[in-house]
Amino acid sequence: MSDYLIVVAQSGRMIAQAAVHAGFKPLVIDLLGDCDTQGYAADLRRVRSLAWPDLKRAVEFFIGHYPVGLLVYGSGFECHQDSLNRLARRIVLAGNRPGVFARLNDKSLFFQVLAHQKIPFPETRFTQPVPVGGWLVKPKSGQGGIGIRVASDRFFNPNAGYWQKYQLGVPHSVLFLADGENAKVMGFNRQWSINLGPGQEFVFAGIVNHADVPMPLQAEINAWIEAIVPLFSLNGLNSLDFMLSGDRAYVLEVNPRIPASMQLYGGGLLRLHIAAGQMPQPWSQEVIRSTGYRGYQVVYAPKDMKIPDAFIWPEDCVDLPPAGSICRKGRPICSIIAHRPHPDVVLQQLEHSQQSLLNQLNR
């Protein structure tokens, strides 16, 4: 197999970094062209969107100029599923096939399957409830919490979204590897969101690994995953998002592509993602063994901010925009990764690093 592989995502840094550590030469197509992504990429093409008219030229260039036969995709295809279909006609895709991706993003089908399997989830409707108090509106094709908002009586196109009862609790996720029939849990994670204003009240802001989920509940969630994987023929790395409320969990969604939590675990996960159809038996433990806790946080701009020339980024920052970039209010500036021996210390470090960074940029 060629050392080259194509990486396509809204932001390609995480997968490109993992690819380099796994011995690959990543050819990156993304929307941002961050400085550290450029450092990891053997070649990079920045595109306006993941829609096929924007992707096509970059994909064809890489296929025509490099001995590449594999593509790894990340976040951003929820709203561009046709692009996955077109990519699959040109090159082998690692992870889930386009049809699997589409079925998981068919929310009506997904919640029907959960109900049939007696897997708990917040009450969900595809017609507007009356009254709407206590309900959320969620987009049918969304990612990272973008577009989730508190429901109101104003018109909402039911073809674009659905209604879900607001569930009290703490958002969590579980990272798992699948081979179409079987699954292996890599780890449980605690997540948090940020309110960026009307219509953006639940945007993904960060995640920390090795979450303290009660063992009986871990076993129950593992059973849910083992039921879901063969029903949808899931392959590679995926994550299941759930709300932890006391001693109960409620499934929110499954993300059928490499999630942000991959970077919180061992460095060998990308190779397992690529070889998911031939999952190692017994499972290789060294790829998931890690000491301490890792956290990842997105830093959003509190106002329009310009990245100064020759700005020195703190060493725990990643996803670094080029000098002179304008980061608009409510948009990501960069991300922070912290590694500490205790989860509370990780959270404190993330908060401290974020405030320190914003102070530097304000100066």
VOBA-1610 file (N, C-alpha, C; in pm, whole numbers, padded with zeros to 5 digits, always signed):
BEGIN
Met+00085-00121+00000Met+00000+00000+00000Met+00088+00124+00000Ser+00048+00225-00076Ser+00122+00350-00085Ser+00129+00420+00050Asp+00237+00494+00072Asp+00249+00574+00194Asp+00157+00694+00191Tyr+00111+00732+00072Tyr+00024+00848+00060Tyr-00121+00812+00087Leu-00192+00903+00153Leu-00337+00891+00165Leu-00396+01032+00163Ile-00518+01040+00114Ile-00588+01168+00109Ile-00669+01185+00236Val-00664+01303+00295Val-00744+01339+00412Val-00839+01451+00372Val-00968+01430+00394Val-01067+01534+00362Val-01153+01558+00486Ala-01162+01682+00529Ala-01243+01719+00645Ala-01256+01871+00646Gln-01348+01920+00729Gln-01354+02065+00747Gln-01220+02117+00797Ser-01165+02049+00898Ser-01030+02076+00946Ser-00953+01945+00943Gly-00844+01940+00868Gly-00770+01815+00850Gly-00657+01793+00946Arg-00632+01886+01038Arg-00514+01876+01123Arg-00508+01747+01204Met-00617+01711+01274Met-00613+01595+01362Met-00580+01468+01286Ile-00646+01445+01172Ile-00622+01322+01096Ile-00484+01327+01032Ala-00443+01444+00981Ala-00310+01456+00920Ala-00201+01428+01023Gln-00216+01479+01143Gln-00120+01455+01249Gln-00112+01306+01282Ala-00228+01241+01295Ala-00231+01097+01324Ala-00171+01018+01208Ala-00194+01064+01085Ala-00139+00995+00969Ala+00013+00999+00969Val+00071+01115+00999Val+00217+01127+01006Val+00272+01036+01113His+00210+01035+01231His+00256+00949+01340His+00244+00801+01305Ala+00151+00768+01213Ala+00133+00628+01172Ala+00220+00592+01052Gly+00302+00686+01005Gly+00394+00657+00896Gly+00341+00688+00758Phe+00230+00761+00748Phe+00174+00797+00618Phe+00218+00938+00577Lys+00193+00968+00450Lys+00215+01102+00395Lys+00078+01157+00356Pro+00019+01241+00442Pro-00117+01288+00415Pro-00123+01398+00311Leu-00216+01383+00218Leu-00251+01485+00119Leu-00383+01544+00164Val-00381+01666+00214Val-00494+01721+00288Val-00579+01813+00202Ile-00711+01794+00213Ile-00809+01887+00155Ile-00897+01932+00270Asp-00895+02062+00301Asp-00984+02112+00406Asp-01020+02258+00380Leu-01099+02314+00472Leu-01152+02449+00452Leu-01064+02557+00513Leu-00967+02518+00597Leu-00898+02616+00679Leu-00752+02636+00640Gly-00681+02530+00606Gly-00540+02544+00573Gly-00458+02597+00689Asp-00487+02549+00812Asp-00415+02598+00930Asp-00265+02572+00919Cys-00189+02652+00994Cys-00043+02645+00986Cys+00010+02507+01023Asp-00041+02448+01132Asp+00009+02317+01172Asp-00038+02208+01077Thr-00155+02224+01017Thr-00199+02129+00915Thr-00102+02130+00798Gln-00059+02249+00756Gln+00039+02260+00649Gln+00169+02189+00685Gly+00204+02196+00814Gly+00327+02130+00857Gly+00320+01978+00849Tyr+00202+01922+00875Tyr+00186+01776+00869Tyr+00162+01726+00727Ala+00106+01808+00642Ala+00064+01764+00509Ala+00182+01752+00413Ala+00184+01643+00336Ala+00280+01631+00227Ala+00241+01727+00115Asp+00112+01755+00105Asp+00059+01855+00012Asp-00078+01894+00065Leu-00124+02013+00034Leu-00251+02061+00088Leu-00322+02145-00015Arg-00454+02125-00022Arg-00541+02209-00104Arg-00654+02259-00015Arg-00673+02389-00013Arg-00781+02449+00064Arg-00901+02471-00028Val-01020+02435+00020Val-01141+02447-00061Val-01245+02531+00013Arg-01343+02581-00062Arg-01447+02666-00003Arg-01546+02586+00080Ser-01574+02462+00038Ser-01670+02377+00107Ser-01642+02233+00072Leu-01716+02141+00135Leu-01702+02000+00103Leu-01805+01956-00001Ala-01873+02050-00064Ala-01961+02018-00177Ala-01875+01968-00293Trp-01929+01875-00372Trp-01849+01812-00476Trp-01790+01911-00577Pro-01862+02013-00623Pro-01799+02106-00717Pro-01673+02172-00660Asp-01668+02192-00528Asp-01549+02251-00467Asp-01440+02146-00442Leu-01479+02022-00416Leu-01382+01917-00386Leu-01317+01858-00510Lys-01393+01851-00617Lys-01354+01769-00732Lys-01214+01799-00782Arg-01181+01924-00803Arg-01051+01958-00861Arg-00935+01915-00771Ala-00950+01937-00640Ala-00843+01900-00547Ala-00825+01748-00544Val-00936+01673-00540Val-00927+01526-00537Val-00861+01475-00664Glu-00905+01525-00779Glu-00849+01480-00905Glu-00700+01514-00915Phe-00661+01629-00861Phe-00519+01666-00864Phe-00436+01565-00786Phe-00480+01531-00665Phe-00402+01438-00584Phe-00398+01299-00647Ile-00510+01252-00699Ile-00513+01120-00762Ile-00423+01118-00886Gly-00417+01230-00957Gly-00338+01236-01079Gly-00190+01257-01057His-00151+01311-00941His-00011+01346-00918His+00061+01262-00813Tyr-00012+01179-00740Tyr+00051+01098-00635Tyr+00002+00954-00644Pro+00086+00858-00601Pro+00044+00717-00600Pro-00043+00689-00478Val-00166+00736-00483Val-00256+00728-00368Val-00377+00644-00403Gly-00420+00558-00309Gly-00535+00473-00335Gly-00633+00468-00220Leu-00615+00556-00120Leu-00699+00551+00000Leu-00732+00692+00046Leu-00854+00711+00093Leu-00898+00840+00145Leu-00959+00821+00283Val-00921+00908+00377Val-00978+00910+00512Val-01056+01040+00527Tyr-01182+01029+00563Tyr-01262+01150+00578Tyr-01296+01176+00724Gly-01315+01303+00756Gly-01349+01343+00892Gly-01479+01421+00895Ser-01487+01521+00980Ser-01612+01594+01001Ser-01645+01683+00882Gly-01775+01712+00867Gly-01819+01807+00767Gly-01904+01751+00656Phe-01915+01617+00647Phe-01990+01559+00537Phe-02137+01538+00570Glu-02178+01572+00690Glu-02318+01557+00726Glu-02410+01635+00631Cys-02364+01750+00587Cys-02443+01832+00494Cys-02402+01811+00348His-02307+01721+00324His-02257+01699+00188His-02241+01549+00162Gln-02349+01474+00185Gln-02339+01330+00171Gln-02320+01287+00025Asp-02367+01366-00070Asp-02344+01333-00210Asp-02195+01332-00242Ser-02118+01416-00174Ser-01973+01418-00197Ser-01909+01285-00160Leu-01957+01223-00052Leu-01904+01091-00014Leu-01932+00989-00123Asn-02052+00992-00179Asn-02086+00900-00287Asn-01992+00918-00406Arg-01965+01042-00440Arg-01878+01068-00554Arg-01733+01031-00524Leu-01688+01056-00400Leu-01553+01015-00362Leu-01536+00865-00371Ala-01638+00791-00327Ala-01629+00644-00327Ala-01619+00587-00468Arg-01664+00662-00569Arg-01652+00616-00707Arg-01511+00637-00762Arg-01433+00723-00694Arg-01299+00756-00743Arg-01188+00688-00665Ile-01213+00651-00537Ile-01105+00604-00452Ile-01164+00524-00335Val-01084+00437-00278Val-01127+00358-00163Val-01138+00448-00040Leu-01250+00440+00031Leu-01270+00518+00153Leu-01244+00431+00275Ala-01168+00483+00370Ala-01153+00418+00500Ala-01273+00453+00587Gly-01314+00359+00672Gly-01427+00386+00761Gly-01558+00345+00697Asn-01664+00416+00729Asn-01798+00380+00684Asn-01821+00415+00537Arg-01890+00325+00469Arg-01930+00350+00331Arg-02036+00460+00328Pro-02051+00527+00213Pro-02149+00636+00205Pro-02291+00594+00244Gly-02332+00473+00205Gly-02467+00428+00240Gly-02486+00412+00389Val-02382+00364+00457Val-02388+00351+00603Val-02396+00489+00667Phe-02315+00581+00617Phe-02314+00719+00668Phe-02453+00780+00653Ala-02514+00759+00536Ala-02646+00817+00509Ala-02752+00757+00602Arg-02748+00626+00624Arg-02848+00562+00710Arg-02837+00612+00854Leu-02713+00631+00902Leu-02696+00682+01039Leu-02745+00825+01051Asn-02740+00901+00943Asn-02786+01039+00948Asn-02933+01054+00911Asp-03000+00942+00885Asp-03145+00942+00868Asp-03205+00933+01009Lys-03239+01047+01067Lys-03277+01050+01208Lys-03404+00970+01236Ser-03499+00972+01144Ser-03620+00894+01165Ser-03588+00746+01176Leu-03505+00696+01084Leu-03464+00555+01088Leu-03385+00526+01214Phe-03292+00614+01249Phe-03206+00591+01364Phe-03287+00574+01493Phe-03381+00665+01516Phe-03459+00656+01640Phe-03559+00541+01637Gln-03602+00502+01519Gln-03685+00381+01508Gln-03605+00259+01551Val-03481+00252+01508Val-03395+00139+01546Val-03373+00138+01697Leu-03345+00256+01755Leu-03325+00262+01901Leu-03449+00214+01974Ala-03566+00259+01929Ala-03690+00219+01994Ala-03710+00068+01984His-03683+00011+01868His-03700-00133+01848His-03606-00213+01937Gln-03485-00157+01960Gln-03386-00224+02043Gln-03403-00191+02192Lys-03506-00110+02222Lys-03532-00067+02360Lys-03412+00005+02421Ile-03347+00087+02337Ile-03237+00172+02381Ile-03294+00309+02413Pro-03277+00360+02534Pro-03342+00487+02572Pro-03283+00608+02501Phe-03371+00702+02468Phe-03331+00829+02408Phe-03437+00933+02445Pro-03401+01061+02444Pro-03502+01163+02476Pro-03618+01156+02378Glu-03738+01187+02426Glu-03855+01185+02339Glu-03828+01269+02214Thr-03856+01212+02098Thr-03822+01274+01970Thr-03944+01273+01878Arg-03969+01386+01812Arg-04082+01397+01720Arg-04036+01461+01589Phe-04111+01429+01483Phe-04082+01486+01352Phe-04194+01578+01304Thr-04288+01606+01394Thr-04387+01712+01375Thr-04385+01798+01500Gln-04416+01924+01486Gln-04400+02017+01597Gln-04491+01982+01715Pro-04433+01970+01835Pro-04514+01944+01954Pro-04587+02071+01998Val-04696+02053+02067Val-04772+02166+02122Val-04802+02136+02268Pro-04756+02222+02362Pro-04672+02340+02340Pro-04527+02301+02316Val-04444+02399+02278Val-04304+02369+02246Val-04211+02389+02365Gly-04266+02434+02479Gly-04183+02453+02598Gly-04115+02324+02640Gly-03985+02332+02666Gly-03908+02215+02708Gly-03856+02131+02594Trp-03871+02180+02470Trp-03824+02105+02354Trp-03708+02179+02286Leu-03624+02101+02218Leu-03517+02155+02134Leu-03550+02127+01989Val-03500+02213+01900Val-03505+02188+01757Val-03363+02152+01713Lys-03352+02040+01641Lys-03221+01993+01595Lys-03222+01974+01444Pro-03113+02011+01377Pro-03107+01989+01231Pro-03090+01841+01200Lys-03151+01795+01091Lys-03136+01655+01052Lys-02994+01627+01002Ser-02931+01728+00944Ser-02794+01713+00896Ser-02710+01819+00964Gly-02648+01783+01075Gly-02569+01878+01151Gly-02453+01809+01219Gln-02366+01889+01276Gln-02251+01834+01347Gln-02207+01935+01452Gly-02147+01883+01558Gly-02090+01970+01660Gly-02190+02057+01732Gly-02318+02019+01731Gly-02418+02100+01801Gly-02460+02225+01727Ile-02404+02249+01609Ile-02438+02370+01533Ile-02582+02362+01485Gly-02659+02465+01511Gly-02798+02470+01466Gly-02898+02419+01567Ile-02852+02362+01679Ile-02945+02318+01783Ile-02989+02441+01861Arg-03120+02453+01884Arg-03169+02570+01957Arg-03293+02532+02037Val-03326+02618+02130Val-03448+02601+02208Val-03567+02625+02115Ala-03664+02534+02117Ala-03779+02543+02027Ala-03866+02663+02062Ser-03926+02720+01959Ser-04020+02832+01977Ser-04138+02810+01883Asp-04235+02897+01891Asp-04355+02883+01808Asp-04334+02932+01666Arg-04220+02993+01639Arg-04198+03041+01502Arg-04181+02924+01407Phe-04205+02949+01280Phe-04205+02842+01180Phe-04069+02775+01171Phe-04074+02643+01165Phe-03953+02565+01144Phe-03984+02457+01041Asn-03902+02448+00939Asn-03923+02353+00830Asn-03900+02210+00880Pro-04003+02126+00890Pro-03985+01990+00941Pro-03898+01904+00850Asn-03878+01945+00726Asn-03790+01869+00637Asn-03643+01891+00672Ala-03615+01998+00747Ala-03477+02031+00779Ala-03437+01986+00919Gly-03533+01951+01003Gly-03496+01916+01139Gly-03604+01838+01211Tyr-03584+01823+01340Tyr-03678+01749+01422Tyr-03677+01807+01563Trp-03772+01765+01643Trp-03786+01816+01779Trp-03747+01706+01879Gln-03674+01746+01981Gln-03634+01649+02084Gln-03651+01714+02221Lys-03707+01639+02313Lys-03729+01687+02448Lys-03595+01719+02514Tyr-03588+01836+02580Tyr-03465+01872+02649Tyr-03441+01776+02765Gln-03323+01716+02769Gln-03289+01618+02871Gln-03182+01674+02964Leu-03216+01688+03092Leu-03117+01731+03189Leu-03007+01626+03202Gly-02885+01671+03225Gly-02775+01578+03244Gly-02645+01637+03192Val-02543+01552+03185Val-02410+01593+03140Val-02381+01520+03009Pro-02348+01594+02903Pro-02321+01528+02774Pro-02192+01446+02779His-02200+01327+02722His-02087+01234+02716His-02080+01173+02576Ser-01971+01107+02551Ser-01960+01027+02429Ser-01876+00904+02459Val-01885+00805+02371Val-01801+00687+02382Val-01739+00662+02246Leu-01607+00651+02243Leu-01532+00622+02121Leu-01524+00471+02105Phe-01558+00421+01984Phe-01549+00277+01963Phe-01503+00247+01822Leu-01447+00127+01807Leu-01400+00077+01679Leu-01488-00040+01639Ala-01527-00044+01511Ala-01618-00147+01464Ala-01566-00209+01334Asp-01610-00332+01308Asp-01571-00400+01184Asp-01692-00446+01104Gly-01807-00384+01128Gly-01928-00422+01058Gly-02016-00516+01137Glu-01954-00595+01225Glu-02028-00691+01307Glu-01997-00676+01456Asn-01871-00649+01486Asn-01826-00643+01625Asn-01778-00503+01659Ala-01765-00475+01789Ala-01721-00343+01832Ala-01632-00356+01955Lys-01544-00259+01969Lys-01457-00250+02086Lys-01459-00106+02135Val-01498-00087+02260Val-01499+00048+02318Val-01357+00091+02350Met-01321+00210+02304Met-01190+00267+02330Met-01189+00352+02457Gly-01301+00418+02486Gly-01305+00500+02606Gly-01429+00587+02612Phe-01467+00623+02735Phe-01580+00713+02760Phe-01527+00854+02784Asn-01601+00953+02736Asn-01554+01092+02741Asn-01665+01185+02790Arg-01624+01288+02862Arg-01718+01392+02903Arg-01702+01512+02811Gln-01815+01568+02768Gln-01814+01679+02674Gln-01880+01802+02736Trp-01861+01915+02674Trp-01932+02036+02715Trp-01953+02124+02592Ser-02048+02215+02605Ser-02084+02301+02493Ser-02072+02447+02535Ile-02094+02536+02438Ile-02090+02679+02463Ile-02210+02743+02395Asn-02264+02846+02458Asn-02375+02921+02401Asn-02318+03040+02324Leu-02331+03034+02192Leu-02278+03141+02107Leu-02386+03237+02059Gly-02506+03226+02119Gly-02613+03318+02083Gly-02733+03245+02026Pro-02837+03318+01990Pro-02961+03256+01939Pro-02935+03160+01823Gly-02989+03040+01836Gly-02971+02939+01733Gly-02841+02863+01742Gln-02755+02903+01834Gln-02626+02836+01852Gln-02599+02817+02002Glu-02700+02765+02072Glu-02690+02758+02218Glu-02617+02634+02270Phe-02590+02538+02182Phe-02533+02411+02228Phe-02417+02366+02139Val-02329+02458+02105Val-02218+02427+02014Val-02106+02354+02090Phe-02055+02249+02029Phe-01947+02171+02090Phe-01829+02262+02125Ala-01779+02247+02250Ala-01668+02330+02295Ala-01549+02251+02343Gly-01570+02127+02391Gly-01455+02052+02440Gly-01491+01914+02489Ile-01385+01837+02519Ile-01403+01698+02559Ile-01281+01653+02639Val-01304+01568+02739Val-01195+01510+02818Val-01218+01359+02825Asn-01110+01281+02819Asn-01124+01136+02813Asn-01135+01072+02951His-01151+00940+02951His-01160+00859+03073His-01267+00913+03169Ala-01387+00938+03116Ala-01496+00991+03198Ala-01538+00888+03302Asp-01583+00940+03415Asp-01622+00855+03528Asp-01768+00811+03510Val-01789+00711+03426Val-01921+00655+03402Val-01933+00526+03484Pro-02039+00509+03563Pro-02053+00389+03647Pro-02038+00261+03564Met-01970+00162+03621Met-01942+00038+03547Met-02068-00031+03495Pro-02176-00043+03575Pro-02296-00106+03518Pro-02350-00033+03396Leu-02339+00100+03399Leu-02387+00178+03285Leu-02294+00162+03165Gln-02163+00152+03191Gln-02069+00125+03083Gln-02104-00006+03013Ala-02136-00109+03092Ala-02172-00238+03034Ala-02300-00227+02951Glu-02396-00149+03000Glu-02521-00132+02928Glu-02498-00060+02795Ile-02419+00047+02798Ile-02391+00122+02677Ile-02312+00037+02578Asn-02220-00044+02630Asn-02146-00134+02543Asn-02241-00231+02471Ala-02343-00278+02542Ala-02442-00367+02481Ala-02521-00293+02372Trp-02551-00166+02395Trp-02620-00087+02292Trp-02535-00079+02165Ile-02406-00052+02183Ile-02316-00041+02068Ile-02308-00174+01994Glu-02298-00283+02068Glu-02291-00415+02007Glu-02419-00446+01927Ala-02531-00388+01968Ala-02656-00407+01894Ala-02661-00318+01770Ile-02613-00193+01783Ile-02622-00096+01674Ile-02526-00129+01560Val-02404-00172+01593Val-02300-00191+01491Val-02344-00283+01378Pro-02391-00406+01405Pro-02432-00492+01291Pro-02558-00444+01220Leu-02646-00373+01290Leu-02768-00325+01226Leu-02738-00219+01120Phe-02632-00141+01143Phe-02593-00037+01047Phe-02465-00071+00972Ser-02402-00185+01004Ser-02275-00226+00941Ser-02167-00119+00959Leu-02156-00070+01081Leu-02058+00034+01110Leu-01916-00020+01099Asn-01827+00065+01047Asn-01687+00028+01028Asn-01596+00140+01076Gly-01483+00102+01133Gly-01383+00200+01173Gly-01417+00269+01304Leu-01357+00386+01324Leu-01381+00464+01445Leu-01512+00541+01432Asn-01592+00534+01537Asn-01719+00605+01546Asn-01734+00653+01690Ser-01832+00739+01714Ser-01862+00776+01852Ser-02013+00780+01872Leu-02054+00743+01990Leu-02195+00750+02030Leu-02207+00858+02135Asp-02291+00958+02109Asp-02315+01067+02204Asp-02435+01031+02292Phe-02421+01057+02421Phe-02532+01030+02511Phe-02534+01132+02624Met-02650+01146+02685Met-02666+01234+02801Met-02668+01146+02925Leu-02578+01176+03019Leu-02572+01104+03146Leu-02654+01180+03248Ser-02760+01117+03298Ser-02850+01179+03396Ser-02865+01084+03513Gly-02791+01112+03621Gly-02792+01023+03736Gly-02732+00889+03698Asp-02808+00782+03719Asp-02759+00649+03684Asp-02819+00600+03553Arg-02868+00693+03471Arg-02927+00656+03343Arg-02859+00732+03229Ala-02861+00672+03111Ala-02805+00734+02992Ala-02909+00736+02881Tyr-02907+00843+02800Tyr-03001+00859+02690Tyr-02921+00889+02563Val-02936+00805+02463Val-02860+00819+02340Val-02909+00941+02261Leu-02815+01018+02209Leu-02846+01135+02128Leu-02820+01109+01979Glu-02704+01053+01948Glu-02672+01025+01808Glu-02546+00940+01800Val-02521+00886+01682Val-02396+00819+01651Val-02328+00898+01540Asn-02201+00930+01559Asn-02122+01000+01457Asn-02043+00895+01379Pro-02083+00868+01253Pro-02021+00760+01177Pro-01895+00801+01102Arg-01805+00871+01169Arg-01676+00912+01111Arg-01581+00939+01226Ile-01456+00961+01196Ile-01356+00984+01300Ile-01397+01103+01385Pro-01412+01086+01517Pro-01453+01196+01604Pro-01333+01267+01667Ala-01359+01381+01728Ala-01252+01459+01792Ala-01184+01381+01903Ser-01255+01287+01966Ser-01198+01213+02078Ser-01084+01122+02037Met-01065+01095+01907Met-00955+01008+01865Met-00821+01058+01917Gln-00804+01191+01919Gln-00674+01248+01958Gln-00648+01240+02107Leu-00745+01191+02185Leu-00728+01180+02329Leu-00676+01043+02372Tyr-00661+00953+02274Tyr-00619+00817+02306Tyr-00489+00784+02233Gly-00456+00656+02223Gly-00326+00616+02171Gly-00306+00652+02025Gly-00179+00653+01986Gly-00143+00698+01852Gly-00170+00599+01741Gly-00208+00475+01773Gly-00228+00374+01670Gly-00369+00363+01618Leu-00459+00452+01660Leu-00600+00436+01626Leu-00628+00457+01477Leu-00552+00542+01410Leu-00580+00565+01269Leu-00554+00439+01188Arg-00447+00367+01219Arg-00421+00241+01148Arg-00532+00141+01172Leu-00585+00135+01294Leu-00697+00046+01322Leu-00822+00090+01246His-00841+00220+01234His-00954+00272+01156His-00945+00226+01011Ile-00825+00235+00955Ile-00804+00197+00815Ile-00822+00046+00796Ala-00778-00033+00895Ala-00784-00179+00884Ala-00905-00237+00957Ala-01011-00158+00974Ala-01123-00200+01058Ala-01189-00327+01008Gly-01188-00352+00877Gly-01248-00473+00826Gly-01173-00599+00865Gln-01048-00581+00909Gln-00969-00694+00956Gln-00922-00664+01099Met-01018-00642+01190Met-00984-00600+01326Met-00895-00704+01392Pro-00789-00660+01460Pro-00695-00754+01522Pro-00760-00835+01633Gln-00727-00960+01638Gln-00774-01048+01744Gln-00652-01119+01804Pro-00623-01109+01933Pro-00699-01026+02026Pro-00675-00878+02002Trp-00759-00797+02061Trp-00748-00653+02043Trp-00614-00603+02094Ser-00553-00516+02016Ser-00426-00457+02056Ser-00451-00352+02164Gln-00394-00373+02281Gln-00418-00283+02393Gln-00327-00161+02394Glu-00210-00172+02331Glu-00117-00060+02344Glu-00169+00066+02278Val-00260+00054+02182Val-00307+00174+02114Val-00403+00253+02200Ile-00461+00192+02302Ile-00556+00266+02385Ile-00503+00291+02525Arg-00382+00242+02554Arg-00326+00264+02686Arg-00271+00407+02693Ser-00309+00480+02794Ser-00256+00615+02813Ser-00258+00647+02962Thr-00163+00728+03003Thr-00155+00768+03143Thr-00215+00906+03159Gly-00283+00927+03270Gly-00342+01057+03296Gly-00462+01083+03208Tyr-00500+01210+03201Tyr-00619+01253+03129Tyr-00581+01354+03023Arg-00653+01348+02912Arg-00632+01444+02803Arg-00762+01519+02776Gly-00749+01647+02752Gly-00865+01729+02719Gly-00839+01811+02595Tyr-00947+01839+02524Tyr-00940+01916+02400Tyr-01049+02022+02406Gln-01013+02146+02378Gln-01111+02254+02386Gln-01097+02347+02267Val-01210+02386+02211Val-01213+02483+02101Val-01223+02623+02161Val-01138+02713+02115Val-01141+02852+02161Val-01217+02935+02058Tyr-01332+02990+02101Tyr-01414+03072+02012Tyr-01385+03220+02036Ala-01390+03297+01930Ala-01360+03440+01940Ala-01474+03515+02008Pro-01446+03588+02118Pro-01551+03666+02184Pro-01587+03792+02107Lys-01504+03828+02010Lys-01528+03943+01922Lys-01442+03921+01797Asp-01458+04004+01697Asp-01371+03994+01580Asp-01226+04017+01624Met-01138+03925+01586Met-00998+03935+01630Met-00907+03905+01512Lys-00798+03979+01502Lys-00699+03958+01398Lys-00576+03892+01459Ile-00524+03788+01392Ile-00403+03721+01439Ile-00282+03808+01403Pro-00207+03854+01502Pro-00094+03945+01472Pro+00017+03875+01394Asp+00094+03954+01321Asp+00213+03901+01256Asp+00312+03854+01362Ala+00381+03744+01334Ala+00483+03689+01424Ala+00427+03653+01562Phe+00297+03623+01568Phe+00238+03584+01696Phe+00296+03449+01738Ile+00338+03440+01864Ile+00395+03316+01918Ile+00285+03238+01989Trp+00244+03128+01930Trp+00137+03047+01987Trp+00187+02966+02106Pro+00112+02960+02214Pro+00148+02871+02324Pro+00159+02727+02274Glu+00245+02647+02337Glu+00275+02514+02284Glu+00157+02417+02292Asp+00057+02447+02376Asp-00057+02356+02385Asp-00168+02391+02286Cys-00145+02489+02197Cys-00244+02527+02097Cys-00224+02450+01967Val-00334+02413+01903Val-00333+02346+01772Val-00439+02413+01684Asp-00445+02370+01559Asp-00538+02430+01462Asp-00513+02580+01450Leu-00391+02614+01414Leu-00342+02751+01421Leu-00368+02827+01291Pro-00447+02934+01294Pro-00472+03013+01173Pro-00347+03094+01135Pro-00330+03124+01007Pro-00215+03203+00964Pro-00219+03345+01019Ala-00103+03406+01029Ala-00094+03546+01069Ala-00175+03632+00973Gly-00244+03730+01030Gly-00325+03819+00950Gly-00468+03773+00933Ser-00497+03649+00976Ser-00633+03598+00965Ser-00728+03677+01055Ile-00851+03694+01009Ile-00955+03756+01090Ile-01046+03646+01143Cys-01048+03630+01275Cys-01137+03532+01338Cys-01263+03606+01382Arg-01374+03579+01316Arg-01497+03650+01344Arg-01557+03606+01477Lys-01633+03696+01537Lys-01699+03667+01664Lys-01781+03538+01654Gly-01761+03448+01752Gly-01835+03323+01755Gly-01776+03214+01670Arg-01666+03241+01600Arg-01600+03140+01519Arg-01474+03090+01591Pro-01430+02967+01564Pro-01310+02917+01631Pro-01185+02997+01597Ile-01104+03021+01699Ile-00971+03079+01678Ile-00871+02965+01658Cys-00870+02874+01754Cys-00780+02760+01752Cys-00834+02658+01852Ser-00756+02556+01883Ser-00793+02458+01985Ser-00678+02443+02082Ile-00709+02386+02200Ile-00609+02363+02304Ile-00617+02217+02347Ile-00501+02155+02367Ile-00495+02019+02418Ile-00413+02019+02546Ala-00468+01961+02652Ala-00400+01954+02781Ala-00390+01809+02826His-00282+01776+02894His-00258+01641+02946His-00213+01653+03091Arg-00297+01604+03183Arg-00269+01616+03325Arg-00310+01487+03397Pro-00264+01468+03522Pro-00293+01343+03593Pro-00433+01333+03652His-00512+01442+03649His-00646+01439+03708His-00740+01518+03619Pro-00865+01472+03600Pro-00956+01541+03508Pro-00986+01684+03547Asp-01002+01712+03676Asp-01030+01850+03717Asp-00913+01942+03684Val-00791+01888+03695Val-00673+01968+03662Val-00668+01994+03512Val-00710+01895+03432Val-00717+01916+03287Val-00811+02032+03255Leu-00929+02032+03316Leu-01027+02137+03290Leu-00974+02273+03333Gln-00906+02277+03448Gln-00847+02403+03495Gln-00740+02452+03398Gln-00659+02358+03346Gln-00553+02396+03253Gln-00611+02448+03122Leu-00715+02383+03073Leu-00778+02430+02951Leu-00834+02571+02968Glu-00901+02595+03079Glu-00958+02727+03104Glu-00848+02832+03119His-00741+02796+03192His-00630+02890+03211His-00563+02922+03077Ser-00539+02819+02996Ser-00472+02840+02868Ser-00558+02924+02775Gln-00689+02899+02777Gln-00777+02978+02692Gln-00776+03125+02732Gln-00786+03154+02861Gln-00788+03293+02906Gln-00656+03361+02877Ser-00545+03288+02897Ser-00413+03344+02869Ser-00399+03377+02720Leu-00448+03287+02634Leu-00440+03310+02491Leu-00521+03433+02451Leu-00644+03443+02501Leu-00730+03557+02466Leu-00668+03688+02515Asn-00605+03684+02633Asn-00538+03803+02685Asn-00424+03845+02591Gln-00347+03750+02544Gln-00236+03781+02453Gln-00289+03842+02322Leu-00396+03783+02269Leu-00450+03834+02144Leu-00511+03972+02163Asn-00570+03997+02279Asn-00626+04130+02305Asn-00518+04235+02315Arg-00400+04194+02360Arg-00290+04291+02369Arg-00230+04323+02234
//
